[in-house]
Amino acid sequence: ERDDLIAAIEKLRNGINQLNREARARLKAAFDEVDKHFQQLFVRLFGGGGAHLMLTDADDPLEAGLEIMASPPGKKLQHLSLLSGGEQALTAVALLFAVFLTNPAPICVLDEVDAPLDDANVDRFCKLLEAIGRHANTRFLVITHHRMTMARMNRLFGVTMAERGVSSLVSVDLHQAEVYSKKEQTELDFTN
């Protein structure tokens, strides 16, 4: 019995070691892919500069932390925490989409991701949404209060509360609204 127990323990240790080796290899591959996407997206969103991800404990990736290093155009490479609020937000968007692009889904829900962004960065954010939507064949459900973001969407859904406790849903297809608006304008031009 003692020999069986020792053999079982050894078999378990070998199994755990094999699982850890495989987990480290998979984590490293996923980390490298996310980092590659992150570097590309950062440059795209900032119009230059550079960024990369770093594991804080290179000895064992399974127990490592993550550092985000970024250098917006004209600035030195620094930790995420040392960037301005807008730079942090845009860097976070780059990281969010880097993870998403590693394993894209057919639908992605974003809740007020554009809230801390100024108009120029909202424009970059919207262009990135359009590009990722085409590239990954993804539909985005974007919850926003930003008018620029709303103007770039295909369809808007608004939730209003006409009376306390009763919500109403309003839907507008922006492409159809544009066609309708042009048609009405053409009709007005002919009647004048």
FIKOLZA-1660 file (N, C-alpha, C; in steps of 0.1 Angstrom, whole numbers, plus 5000, padded with zeros to 4 digits):
% residues 192
   i   px   py   pz ch aa at
   1 5008 4988 5000  A  E  N
   1 5000 5000 5000  A  E CA
   1 5009 5013 5000  A  E  C
   2 5019 5012 5008  A  R  N
   2 5028 5024 5008  A  R CA
   2 5034 5027 4995  A  R  C
   3 5038 5017 4987  A  D  N
   3 5044 5019 4974  A  D CA
   3 5033 5025 4964  A  D  C
   4 5020 5020 4966  A  D  N
   4 5010 5025 4957  A  D CA
   4 5007 5040 4960  A  D  C
   5 5008 5043 4973  A  L  N
   5 5005 5057 4977  A  L CA
   5 5016 5066 4972  A  L  C
   6 5029 5062 4973  A  I  N
   6 5040 5069 4968  A  I CA
   6 5039 5071 4953  A  I  C
   7 5035 5060 4946  A  A  N
   7 5034 5061 4931  A  A CA
   7 5022 5071 4928  A  A  C
   8 5011 5070 4935  A  A  N
   8 5000 5079 4932  A  A CA
   8 5004 5094 4934  A  A  C
   9 5012 5096 4945  A  I  N
   9 5016 5110 4948  A  I CA
   9 5025 5115 4937  A  I  C
  10 5034 5106 4933  A  E  N
  10 5044 5110 4922  A  E CA
  10 5036 5113 4909  A  E  C
  11 5026 5105 4906  A  K  N
  11 5018 5106 4894  A  K CA
  11 5010 5120 4895  A  K  C
  12 5005 5123 4907  A  L  N
  12 4998 5136 4908  A  L CA
  12 5008 5148 4906  A  L  C
  13 5020 5147 4912  A  R  N
  13 5030 5158 4910  A  R CA
  13 5033 5159 4896  A  R  C
  14 5035 5148 4889  A  N  N
  14 5039 5149 4875  A  N CA
  14 5027 5156 4867  A  N  C
  15 5015 5152 4870  A  G  N
  15 5003 5158 4863  A  G CA
  15 5002 5173 4866  A  G  C
  16 5005 5177 4878  A  I  N
  16 5004 5191 4882  A  I CA
  16 5015 5199 4875  A  I  C
  17 5027 5193 4875  A  N  N
  17 5038 5199 4868  A  N CA
  17 5035 5201 4853  A  N  C
  18 5029 5191 4847  A  Q  N
  18 5026 5191 4832  A  Q CA
  18 5015 5202 4830  A  Q  C
  19 5005 5203 4839  A  L  N
  19 4995 5213 4837  A  L CA
  19 5001 5227 4839  A  L  C
  20 5010 5229 4848  A  N  N
  20 5016 5242 4850  A  N CA
  20 5025 5246 4838  A  N  C
  21 5032 5236 4832  A  R  N
  21 5040 5239 4820  A  R CA
  21 5031 5243 4809  A  R  C
  22 5020 5236 4807  A  E  N
  22 5010 5240 4797  A  E CA
  22 5004 5253 4799  A  E  C
  23 5000 5256 4812  A  A  N
  23 4994 5269 4815  A  A CA
  23 5004 5280 4813  A  A  C
  24 5016 5278 4816  A  R  N
  24 5026 5289 4814  A  R CA
  24 5028 5291 4799  A  R  C
  25 5029 5281 4791  A  A  N
  25 5030 5282 4777  A  A CA
  25 5018 5290 4771  A  A  C
  26 5006 5286 4775  A  R  N
  26 4994 5292 4770  A  R CA
  26 4993 5307 4774  A  R  C
  27 4996 5309 4787  A  L  N
  27 4996 5323 4792  A  L CA
  27 5006 5332 4784  A  L  C
  28 5018 5326 4782  A  K  N
  28 5028 5334 4775  A  K CA
  28 5024 5337 4760  A  K  C
  29 5018 5327 4754  A  A  N
  29 5013 5329 4740  A  A CA
  29 5002 5340 4740  A  A  C
  30 4992 5339 4749  A  A  N
  30 4981 5348 4750  A  A CA
  30 4987 5362 4753  A  A  C
  31 4996 5363 4763  A  F  N
  31 5002 5376 4767  A  F CA
  31 5009 5382 4755  A  F  C
  32 5017 5375 4748  A  D  N
  32 5024 5380 4736  A  D CA
  32 5014 5385 4725  A  D  C
  33 5003 5378 4723  A  E  N
  33 4994 5383 4713  A  E CA
  33 4987 5395 4718  A  E  C
  34 4982 5396 4730  A  V  N
  34 4976 5408 4736  A  V CA
  34 4986 5420 4735  A  V  C
  35 4998 5417 4739  A  D  N
  35 5008 5428 4738  A  D CA
  35 5010 5433 4724  A  D  C
  36 5010 5424 4715  A  K  N
  36 5012 5428 4700  A  K CA
  36 5000 5437 4696  A  K  C
  37 4988 5433 4699  A  H  N
  37 4976 5441 4696  A  H CA
  37 4977 5454 4703  A  H  C
  38 4980 5454 4716  A  F  N
  38 4981 5466 4724  A  F CA
  38 4990 5476 4718  A  F  C
  39 5002 5472 4714  A  Q  N
  39 5012 5481 4709  A  Q CA
  39 5006 5488 4696  A  Q  C
  40 5000 5480 4687  A  Q  N
  40 4994 5485 4675  A  Q CA
  40 4983 5495 4678  A  Q  C
  41 4974 5491 4687  A  L  N
  41 4962 5499 4690  A  L CA
  41 4966 5512 4696  A  L  C
  42 4976 5512 4705  A  F  N
  42 4981 5524 4712  A  F CA
  42 4985 5534 4702  A  F  C
  43 4994 5529 4693  A  V  N
  43 4999 5539 4683  A  V CA
  43 4988 5544 4674  A  V  C
  44 4978 5536 4671  A  R  N
  44 4967 5540 4663  A  R CA
  44 4958 5551 4670  A  R  C
  45 4955 5548 4683  A  L  N
  45 4947 5557 4690  A  L CA
  45 4954 5570 4694  A  L  C
  46 4967 5570 4696  A  F  N
  46 4974 5582 4700  A  F CA
  46 4981 5589 4688  A  F  C
  47 4981 5583 4676  A  G  N
  47 4987 5588 4665  A  G CA
  47 5002 5589 4666  A  G  C
  48 5008 5579 4673  A  G  N
  48 5022 5578 4675  A  G CA
  48 5025 5573 4689  A  G  C
  49 5038 5575 4693  A  G  N
  49 5042 5570 4707  A  G CA
  49 5044 5555 4707  A  G  C
  50 5043 5550 4719  A  G  N
  50 5045 5535 4720  A  G CA
  50 5040 5530 4734  A  G  C
  51 5038 5518 4734  A  A  N
  51 5034 5512 4747  A  A CA
  51 5036 5497 4747  A  A  C
  52 5037 5491 4758  A  H  N
  52 5039 5476 4759  A  H CA
  52 5034 5471 4773  A  H  C
  53 5032 5459 4774  A  L  N
  53 5028 5452 4786  A  L CA
  53 5040 5445 4792  A  L  C
  54 5041 5444 4805  A  M  N
  54 5052 5438 4811  A  M CA
  54 5047 5429 4823  A  M  C
  55 5052 5417 4824  A  L  N
  55 5049 5408 4835  A  L CA
  55 5059 5412 4846  A  L  C
  56 5054 5414 4858  A  T  N
  56 5063 5419 4869  A  T CA
  56 5072 5409 4875  A  T  C
  57 5069 5396 4874  A  D  N
  57 5077 5385 4879  A  D CA
  57 5080 5376 4868  A  D  C
  58 5091 5377 4861  A  A  N
  58 5095 5369 4850  A  A CA
  58 5097 5355 4853  A  A  C
  59 5100 5351 4866  A  D  N
  59 5103 5338 4870  A  D CA
  59 5091 5328 4868  A  D  C
  60 5079 5333 4872  A  D  N
  60 5068 5324 4871  A  D CA
  60 5056 5333 4866  A  D  C
  61 5053 5332 4853  A  P  N
  61 5042 5340 4847  A  P CA
  61 5028 5337 4854  A  P  C
  62 5026 5325 4860  A  L  N
  62 5014 5322 4866  A  L CA
  62 5011 5330 4879  A  L  C
  63 5022 5336 4885  A  E  N
  63 5021 5344 4897  A  E CA
  63 5025 5358 4894  A  E  C
  64 5027 5362 4882  A  A  N
  64 5031 5375 4879  A  A CA
  64 5020 5386 4879  A  A  C
  65 5024 5398 4881  A  G  N
  65 5015 5409 4880  A  G CA
  65 5017 5415 4866  A  G  C
  66 5009 5425 4863  A  L  N
  66 5010 5432 4850  A  L CA
  66 5013 5446 4851  A  L  C
  67 5022 5451 4844  A  E  N
  67 5025 5466 4843  A  E CA
  67 5022 5470 4829  A  E  C
  68 5016 5482 4829  A  I  N
  68 5013 5488 4816  A  I CA
  68 5023 5500 4814  A  I  C
  69 5031 5500 4804  A  M  N
  69 5041 5511 4802  A  M CA
  69 5036 5518 4789  A  M  C
  70 5036 5531 4790  A  A  N
  70 5031 5539 4778  A  A CA
  70 5039 5551 4776  A  A  C
  71 5040 5555 4764  A  S  N
  71 5047 5567 4760  A  S CA
  71 5039 5574 4749  A  S  C
  72 5030 5583 4753  A  P  N
  72 5022 5591 4743  A  P CA
  72 5032 5599 4735  A  P  C
  73 5028 5604 4723  A  P  N
  73 5037 5611 4715  A  P CA
  73 5044 5623 4723  A  P  C
  74 5057 5624 4722  A  G  N
  74 5064 5635 4728  A  G CA
  74 5067 5633 4743  A  G  C
  75 5063 5622 4749  A  K  N
  75 5065 5619 4763  A  K CA
  75 5074 5607 4765  A  K  C
  76 5081 5606 4776  A  K  N
  76 5089 5594 4779  A  K CA
  76 5081 5582 4783  A  K  C
  77 5086 5571 4782  A  L  N
  77 5080 5558 4787  A  L CA
  77 5078 5558 4802  A  L  C
  78 5065 5556 4806  A  Q  N
  78 5062 5556 4820  A  Q CA
  78 5051 5547 4824  A  Q  C
  79 5049 5545 4837  A  H  N
  79 5038 5536 4841  A  H CA
  79 5025 5543 4838  A  H  C
  80 5014 5535 4836  A  L  N
  80 5001 5540 4834  A  L CA
  80 4996 5550 4844  A  L  C
  81 5000 5548 4857  A  S  N
  81 4995 5556 4867  A  S CA
  81 5000 5571 4866  A  S  C
  82 5011 5573 4859  A  L  N
  82 5017 5586 4858  A  L CA
  82 5012 5594 4846  A  L  C
  83 5003 5588 4838  A  L  N
  83 4997 5595 4826  A  L CA
  83 4986 5603 4831  A  L  C
  84 4982 5613 4823  A  S  N
  84 4970 5621 4826  A  S CA
  84 4957 5612 4825  A  S  C
  85 4946 5618 4830  A  G  N
  85 4934 5610 4830  A  G CA
  85 4929 5606 4816  A  G  C
  86 4930 5615 4807  A  G  N
  86 4926 5612 4793  A  G CA
  86 4935 5602 4787  A  G  C
  87 4948 5603 4789  A  E  N
  87 4958 5593 4784  A  E CA
  87 4956 5580 4790  A  E  C
  88 4953 5579 4803  A  Q  N
  88 4950 5567 4810  A  Q CA
  88 4937 5560 4803  A  Q  C
  89 4927 5568 4801  A  A  N
  89 4915 5563 4795  A  A CA
  89 4917 5557 4781  A  A  C
  90 4925 5565 4773  A  L  N
  90 4927 5560 4759  A  L CA
  90 4936 5548 4759  A  L  C
  91 4946 5547 4769  A  T  N
  91 4954 5535 4770  A  T CA
  91 4946 5523 4774  A  T  C
  92 4936 5526 4783  A  A  N
  92 4927 5515 4788  A  A CA
  92 4919 5510 4776  A  A  C
  93 4914 5519 4767  A  V  N
  93 4907 5515 4755  A  V CA
  93 4916 5506 4747  A  V  C
  94 4928 5510 4745  A  A  N
  94 4937 5502 4737  A  A CA
  94 4939 5488 4743  A  A  C
  95 4940 5487 4756  A  L  N
  95 4942 5474 4762  A  L CA
  95 4929 5466 4761  A  L  C
  96 4918 5472 4764  A  L  N
  96 4905 5465 4763  A  L CA
  96 4903 5459 4749  A  L  C
  97 4906 5466 4738  A  F  N
  97 4904 5461 4725  A  F CA
  97 4916 5451 4721  A  F  C
  98 4927 5452 4727  A  A  N
  98 4938 5443 4725  A  A CA
  98 4934 5429 4730  A  A  C
  99 4928 5429 4742  A  V  N
  99 4923 5416 4748  A  V CA
  99 4912 5411 4739  A  V  C
 100 4903 5420 4735  A  F  N
 100 4891 5416 4726  A  F CA
 100 4896 5410 4713  A  F  C
 101 4906 5416 4707  A  L  N
 101 4911 5411 4694  A  L CA
 101 4918 5398 4694  A  L  C
 102 4923 5394 4706  A  T  N
 102 4929 5381 4708  A  T CA
 102 4919 5370 4707  A  T  C
 103 4907 5372 4710  A  N  N
 103 4896 5362 4709  A  N CA
 103 4883 5370 4706  A  N  C
 104 4881 5375 4694  A  P  N
 104 4869 5383 4691  A  P CA
 104 4856 5376 4692  A  P  C
 105 4846 5383 4696  A  A  N
 105 4832 5378 4697  A  A CA
 105 4823 5384 4687  A  A  C
 106 4812 5378 4684  A  P  N
 106 4803 5385 4674  A  P CA
 106 4796 5397 4680  A  P  C
 107 4796 5399 4693  A  I  N
 107 4789 5410 4699  A  I CA
 107 4798 5415 4711  A  I  C
 108 4798 5428 4712  A  C  N
 108 4806 5434 4723  A  C CA
 108 4798 5446 4729  A  C  C
 109 4796 5446 4742  A  V  N
 109 4789 5456 4749  A  V CA
 109 4799 5466 4756  A  V  C
 110 4798 5478 4753  A  L  N
 110 4807 5488 4759  A  L CA
 110 4798 5499 4766  A  L  C
 111 4800 5500 4779  A  D  N
 111 4792 5509 4787  A  D CA
 111 4799 5522 4791  A  D  C
 112 4796 5533 4784  A  E  N
 112 4802 5546 4786  A  E CA
 112 4817 5546 4786  A  E  C
 113 4823 5538 4777  A  V  N
 113 4838 5538 4776  A  V CA
 113 4843 5551 4771  A  V  C
 114 4835 5559 4764  A  D  N
 114 4839 5571 4758  A  D CA
 114 4837 5583 4768  A  D  C
 115 4832 5581 4779  A  A  N
 115 4829 5592 4789  A  A CA
 115 4841 5601 4792  A  A  C
 116 4852 5595 4795  A  P  N
 116 4863 5604 4799  A  P CA
 116 4871 5610 4787  A  P  C
 117 4867 5607 4775  A  L  N
 117 4874 5611 4763  A  L CA
 117 4870 5625 4758  A  L  C
 118 4879 5633 4753  A  D  N
 118 4876 5645 4747  A  D CA
 118 4871 5643 4733  A  D  C
 119 4867 5653 4725  A  D  N
 119 4861 5651 4712  A  D CA
 119 4871 5644 4702  A  D  C
 120 4883 5649 4702  A  A  N
 120 4893 5643 4693  A  A CA
 120 4895 5628 4696  A  A  C
 121 4895 5624 4709  A  N  N
 121 4897 5610 4712  A  N CA
 121 4884 5602 4710  A  N  C
 122 4873 5608 4711  A  V  N
 122 4860 5601 4708  A  V CA
 122 4860 5598 4693  A  V  C
 123 4865 5607 4685  A  D  N
 123 4866 5605 4671  A  D CA
 123 4875 5593 4668  A  D  C
 124 4886 5592 4674  A  R  N
 124 4896 5581 4673  A  R CA
 124 4889 5568 4678  A  R  C
 125 4882 5569 4689  A  F  N
 125 4875 5557 4695  A  F CA
 125 4865 5552 4685  A  F  C
 126 4857 5561 4679  A  C  N
 126 4847 5556 4670  A  C CA
 126 4853 5550 4657  A  C  C
 127 4863 5556 4652  A  K  N
 127 4870 5550 4640  A  K CA
 127 4875 5536 4643  A  K  C
 128 4880 5535 4655  A  L  N
 128 4885 5521 4659  A  L CA
 128 4874 5511 4660  A  L  C
 129 4863 5516 4666  A  L  N
 129 4851 5507 4666  A  L CA
 129 4847 5502 4652  A  L  C
 130 4846 5512 4643  A  E  N
 130 4843 5508 4629  A  E CA
 130 4852 5498 4623  A  E  C
 131 4865 5501 4625  A  A  N
 131 4876 5492 4620  A  A CA
 131 4875 5478 4626  A  A  C
 132 4874 5477 4639  A  I  N
 132 4873 5464 4645  A  I CA
 132 4860 5457 4642  A  I  C
 133 4849 5464 4640  A  G  N
 133 4836 5459 4636  A  G CA
 133 4838 5452 4622  A  G  C
 134 4845 5459 4613  A  R  N
 134 4847 5453 4600  A  R CA
 134 4857 5441 4601  A  R  C
 135 4868 5443 4607  A  H  N
 135 4878 5433 4608  A  H CA
 135 4874 5420 4615  A  H  C
 136 4867 5421 4626  A  A  N
 136 4864 5410 4635  A  A CA
 136 4849 5406 4632  A  A  C
 137 4842 5413 4624  A  N  N
 137 4828 5410 4621  A  N CA
 137 4820 5410 4634  A  N  C
 138 4822 5421 4642  A  T  N
 138 4816 5423 4655  A  T CA
 138 4806 5434 4655  A  T  C
 139 4795 5432 4662  A  R  N
 139 4785 5442 4664  A  R CA
 139 4787 5448 4678  A  R  C
 140 4788 5461 4678  A  F  N
 140 4790 5468 4691  A  F CA
 140 4777 5474 4696  A  F  C
 141 4774 5471 4709  A  L  N
 141 4763 5477 4716  A  L CA
 141 4769 5487 4725  A  L  C
 142 4768 5500 4722  A  V  N
 142 4775 5511 4729  A  V CA
 142 4766 5519 4737  A  V  C
 143 4768 5519 4750  A  I  N
 143 4760 5528 4759  A  I CA
 143 4768 5540 4761  A  I  C
 144 4762 5552 4757  A  T  N
 144 4769 5564 4757  A  T CA
 144 4759 5576 4759  A  T  C
 145 4765 5587 4764  A  H  N
 145 4758 5600 4764  A  H CA
 145 4765 5610 4755  A  H  C
 146 4776 5606 4748  A  H  N
 146 4783 5615 4740  A  H CA
 146 4777 5616 4726  A  H  C
 147 4774 5629 4723  A  R  N
 147 4767 5631 4710  A  R CA
 147 4775 5627 4698  A  R  C
 148 4789 5629 4698  A  M  N
 148 4797 5624 4687  A  M CA
 148 4796 5609 4685  A  M  C
 149 4796 5602 4696  A  T  N
 149 4795 5587 4695  A  T CA
 149 4782 5584 4689  A  T  C
 150 4771 5590 4694  A  M  N
 150 4758 5587 4689  A  M CA
 150 4757 5589 4674  A  M  C
 151 4763 5600 4670  A  A  N
 151 4762 5604 4655  A  A CA
 151 4769 5594 4646  A  A  C
 152 4778 5586 4652  A  R  N
 152 4786 5577 4643  A  R CA
 152 4780 5563 4643  A  R  C
 153 4769 5561 4651  A  M  N
 153 4763 5548 4652  A  M CA
 153 4753 5546 4641  A  M  C
 154 4750 5533 4638  A  N  N
 154 4740 5530 4627  A  N CA
 154 4725 5531 4633  A  N  C
 155 4724 5527 4645  A  R  N
 155 4710 5528 4651  A  R CA
 155 4711 5532 4666  A  R  C
 156 4702 5541 4670  A  L  N
 156 4702 5545 4683  A  L CA
 156 4689 5540 4690  A  L  C
 157 4691 5537 4703  A  F  N
 157 4680 5533 4712  A  F CA
 157 4681 5543 4723  A  F  C
 158 4670 5549 4726  A  G  N
 158 4670 5558 4737  A  G CA
 158 4660 5553 4747  A  G  C
 159 4663 5555 4760  A  V  N
 159 4654 5551 4771  A  V CA
 159 4650 5563 4778  A  V  C
 160 4637 5566 4778  A  T  N
 160 4631 5578 4785  A  T CA
 160 4622 5574 4796  A  T  C
 161 4620 5583 4805  A  M  N
 161 4610 5580 4816  A  M CA
 161 4600 5591 4815  A  M  C
 162 4589 5589 4808  A  A  N
 162 4578 5600 4807  A  A CA
 162 4571 5602 4820  A  A  C
 163 4569 5591 4827  A  E  N
 163 4563 5592 4840  A  E CA
 163 4571 5583 4850  A  E  C
 164 4571 5587 4862  A  R  N
 164 4579 5580 4872  A  R CA
 164 4577 5565 4872  A  R  C
 165 4588 5557 4870  A  G  N
 165 4587 5543 4871  A  G CA
 165 4583 5536 4858  A  G  C
 166 4580 5544 4847  A  V  N
 166 4576 5538 4835  A  V CA
 166 4587 5542 4824  A  V  C
 167 4594 5533 4819  A  S  N
 167 4604 5536 4809  A  S CA
 167 4599 5533 4795  A  S  C
 168 4603 5541 4786  A  S  N
 168 4599 5540 4772  A  S CA
 168 4611 5538 4763  A  S  C
 169 4610 5530 4753  A  L  N
 169 4622 5528 4744  A  L CA
 169 4619 5536 4731  A  L  C
 170 4629 5543 4726  A  V  N
 170 4628 5550 4713  A  V CA
 170 4639 5545 4705  A  V  C
 171 4636 5542 4692  A  S  N
 171 4646 5536 4683  A  S CA
 171 4647 5545 4670  A  S  C
 172 4659 5548 4666  A  V  N
 172 4661 5555 4654  A  V CA
 172 4672 5548 4645  A  V  C
 173 4668 5545 4633  A  D  N
 173 4678 5540 4624  A  D CA
 173 4684 5552 4617  A  D  C
 174 4697 5556 4620  A  L  N
 174 4702 5568 4614  A  L CA
 174 4704 5568 4599  A  L  C
 175 4706 5557 4593  A  H  N
 175 4707 5556 4579  A  H CA
 175 4693 5559 4572  A  H  C
 176 4683 5553 4578  A  Q  N
 176 4669 5555 4573  A  Q CA
 176 4665 5570 4575  A  Q  C
 177 4669 5575 4587  A  A  N
 177 4665 5589 4590  A  A CA
 177 4672 5598 4580  A  A  C
 178 4685 5595 4576  A  E  N
 178 4692 5604 4566  A  E CA
 178 4685 5603 4553  A  E  C
 179 4681 5591 4548  A  V  N
 179 4674 5589 4536  A  V CA
 179 4661 5597 4536  A  V  C
 180 4654 5596 4547  A  Y  N
 180 4641 5603 4548  A  Y CA
 180 4643 5618 4548  A  Y  C
 181 4654 5623 4555  A  S  N
 181 4657 5637 4555  A  S CA
 181 4660 5642 4541  A  S  C
 182 4668 5635 4534  A  K  N
 182 4672 5639 4520  A  K CA
 182 4660 5639 4511  A  K  C
 183 4651 5629 4513  A  K  N
 183 4639 5628 4504  A  K CA
 183 4630 5641 4507  A  K  C
 184 4628 5644 4520  A  E  N
 184 4620 5656 4523  A  E CA
 184 4627 5668 4518  A  E  C
 185 4640 5669 4519  A  Q  N
 185 4647 5681 4514  A  Q CA
 185 4645 5683 4499  A  Q  C
 186 4646 5672 4492  A  T  N
 186 4644 5672 4477  A  T CA
 186 4630 5676 4474  A  T  C
 187 4620 5671 4481  A  E  N
 187 4606 5675 4479  A  E CA
 187 4604 5690 4482  A  E  C
 188 4610 5695 4492  A  L  N
 188 4609 5709 4495  A  L CA
 188 4616 5718 4484  A  L  C
 189 4627 5713 4479  A  D  N
 189 4633 5721 4468  A  D CA
 189 4624 5722 4456  A  D  C
 190 4617 5711 4453  A  F  N
 190 4608 5711 4441  A  F CA
 190 4595 5720 4443  A  F  C
 191 4591 5721 4455  A  T  N
 191 4579 5729 4458  A  T CA
 191 4582 5744 4459  A  T  C
 192 4594 5748 4460  A  N  N
 192 4597 5762 4461  A  N CA
 192 4599 5769 4448  A  N  C
% end
